[in-house]
């Protein structure tokens, strides 16, 4: 449990540091900061994908890989499973976490809703990096309608 708290503090400091460089960076600066966070998450996701036990990596379908993300990867990082996984069976998956650990501390009011995207960029990169290591090219976006719940949309890019 202590490692989850340490990860939350590290993540909060990464976000704070990127936004402290320019408190009001405008749209271009915000996009750059989000890309940096997403890139950091991508690299961590790649490393996690490389370190996972090889016997669990024998997936037959995309759905098996996404189930792996929702169960095993999420437990390894956040000590809980994803709450739901939905698909349209055409390469689009929606992963929902109703109590996302990185948003729980800011869930006390609606005024923080507009700040949520910068706390999700790292995790989008984490998912995309893990998928990349597993041989799946994807686009991952996140949305928040009510804190601390969030949805990650994974669109698999076909070759």
C-alpha positions as CSV (number, residue, x, y, z in Angstrom):
1,X,0.0,0.0,0.0
2,X,2.9,2.4,0.7
3,X,4.2,2.0,-2.8
4,X,0.8,3.2,-4.2
5,X,1.0,6.3,-2.0
6,X,4.5,7.0,-3.2
7,X,3.5,6.6,-6.8
8,X,0.6,9.0,-6.2
9,X,2.9,11.6,-4.7
10,X,5.5,11.1,-7.5
11,X,2.8,11.5,-10.1
12,X,1.4,14.7,-8.4
13,X,4.9,16.2,-8.3
14,X,5.5,15.4,-12.0
15,X,2.3,17.2,-13.0
16,X,3.0,20.1,-10.6
17,X,6.6,20.5,-12.0
18,X,5.5,20.5,-15.6
19,X,2.8,23.1,-14.8
20,X,5.1,25.2,-12.5
21,X,7.4,26.1,-15.4
22,X,4.7,28.4,-16.8
23,X,1.6,28.7,-14.6
24,X,-0.5,30.0,-17.5
25,X,1.1,28.4,-20.5
26,X,-1.8,28.9,-22.9
27,X,-3.0,26.1,-25.2
28,X,0.3,25.3,-26.8
29,X,2.2,25.0,-23.5
30,X,-0.5,22.8,-22.0
31,X,-0.3,20.5,-25.0
32,X,3.5,20.3,-24.7
33,X,3.2,19.4,-21.0
34,X,0.5,16.8,-21.7
35,X,2.7,15.3,-24.4
36,X,5.7,15.1,-22.0
37,X,3.5,13.3,-19.3
38,X,2.1,11.0,-22.0
39,X,5.6,10.2,-23.2
40,X,6.8,9.4,-19.7
41,X,3.9,7.1,-19.2
42,X,4.6,5.4,-22.6
43,X,8.1,4.6,-21.5
44,X,7.0,3.3,-18.1
45,X,4.3,1.2,-19.9
46,X,6.9,-0.3,-22.2
47,X,9.1,-1.2,-19.3
48,X,6.1,-2.8,-17.5
49,X,5.2,-4.7,-20.6
50,X,8.8,-6.0,-20.9
51,X,8.9,-7.1,-17.2
52,X,5.7,-9.0,-17.1
53,X,5.9,-12.8,-16.8
54,X,6.2,-14.3,-20.3
55,X,3.7,-17.1,-19.6
56,X,0.9,-14.5,-19.3
57,X,1.8,-12.9,-22.6
58,X,0.4,-15.6,-24.8
59,X,-2.7,-13.7,-26.0
60,X,-4.9,-14.9,-28.8
61,X,-7.0,-11.9,-29.5
62,X,-7.1,-8.1,-28.8
63,X,-9.8,-8.6,-26.2
64,X,-7.5,-10.9,-24.2
65,X,-4.8,-8.2,-24.2
66,X,-7.4,-5.6,-23.0
67,X,-8.6,-7.9,-20.3
68,X,-5.0,-8.3,-19.2
69,X,-4.7,-4.5,-19.0
70,X,-7.8,-4.3,-16.9
71,X,-6.9,-7.0,-14.5
72,X,-3.2,-7.7,-14.2
73,X,-1.6,-4.4,-15.3
74,X,-4.1,-2.3,-13.3
75,X,-3.5,-4.4,-10.2
76,X,0.3,-4.1,-10.6
77,X,0.1,-0.3,-10.8
78,X,-3.0,0.7,-8.8
79,X,-3.7,-2.4,-6.6
80,X,-7.2,-2.8,-7.9
81,X,-8.9,-4.0,-11.1
82,X,-10.5,-1.8,-13.7
83,X,-14.3,-1.6,-13.1
84,X,-15.5,-2.2,-16.6
85,X,-14.4,-3.0,-20.1
86,X,-16.6,-2.5,-23.1
87,X,-16.1,-2.9,-26.8
88,X,-17.9,-2.3,-30.1
89,X,-16.0,-5.4,-31.6
90,X,-14.5,-3.1,-34.2
91,X,-11.3,-2.2,-32.5
92,X,-12.6,0.4,-30.0
93,X,-12.5,-0.4,-26.2
94,X,-13.7,1.7,-23.3
95,X,-12.0,0.9,-19.9
96,X,-13.8,2.5,-17.0
97,X,-12.5,3.1,-13.4
98,X,-15.1,4.4,-11.1
99,X,-12.6,5.3,-8.4
100,X,-9.4,6.2,-10.2
101,X,-6.6,6.5,-7.5
102,X,-4.9,9.5,-9.2
103,X,-8.2,11.5,-9.1
104,X,-9.5,10.5,-5.7
105,X,-7.8,13.3,-3.8
106,X,-9.3,16.0,-6.1
107,X,-12.8,14.5,-6.1
108,X,-14.2,16.9,-3.5
109,X,-15.6,19.5,-5.9
110,X,-16.5,20.2,-9.5
111,X,-14.0,23.1,-9.7
112,X,-11.3,20.4,-10.2
113,X,-13.0,18.7,-13.1
114,X,-11.1,20.9,-15.7
115,X,-7.8,20.0,-14.0
116,X,-8.4,16.3,-14.5
117,X,-6.9,15.8,-18.0
118,X,-3.4,16.6,-16.8
119,X,-3.7,13.8,-14.2
120,X,-4.7,11.3,-16.9
121,X,-2.0,11.9,-19.5
122,X,0.6,9.7,-17.8
123,X,-1.9,6.8,-17.6
124,X,-2.9,7.1,-21.2
125,X,0.8,6.8,-22.1
126,X,1.1,3.9,-19.7
127,X,-1.6,2.0,-21.4
128,X,-0.4,2.8,-24.9
129,X,3.2,1.8,-24.0
130,X,2.1,-1.5,-22.6
131,X,0.0,-2.2,-25.7
132,X,3.0,-1.2,-27.9
133,X,5.2,-3.7,-26.1
134,X,2.5,-6.4,-26.7
135,X,2.5,-5.6,-30.4
136,X,-0.6,-3.5,-30.6
137,X,-0.5,-0.1,-32.1
138,X,-3.2,2.1,-30.5
139,X,-4.5,5.5,-29.6
140,X,-5.5,6.1,-26.0
141,X,-7.6,9.0,-24.8
142,X,-9.2,9.7,-21.4
143,X,-12.3,11.5,-20.3
144,X,-13.9,12.5,-17.0
145,X,-17.5,13.3,-16.5
146,X,-17.6,13.1,-12.7
147,X,-14.7,12.8,-10.3
148,X,-13.1,10.4,-9.4
149,X,-14.5,8.2,-12.2
150,X,-12.8,8.2,-15.6
151,X,-12.9,6.4,-18.9
152,X,-10.0,5.4,-21.1
153,X,-10.9,4.9,-24.8
154,X,-8.5,2.6,-26.6
155,X,-8.7,2.6,-30.4
156,X,-6.7,-0.2,-32.0
157,X,-4.9,0.9,-35.2
158,X,-5.0,-1.8,-37.9
159,X,-2.0,-2.1,-40.1
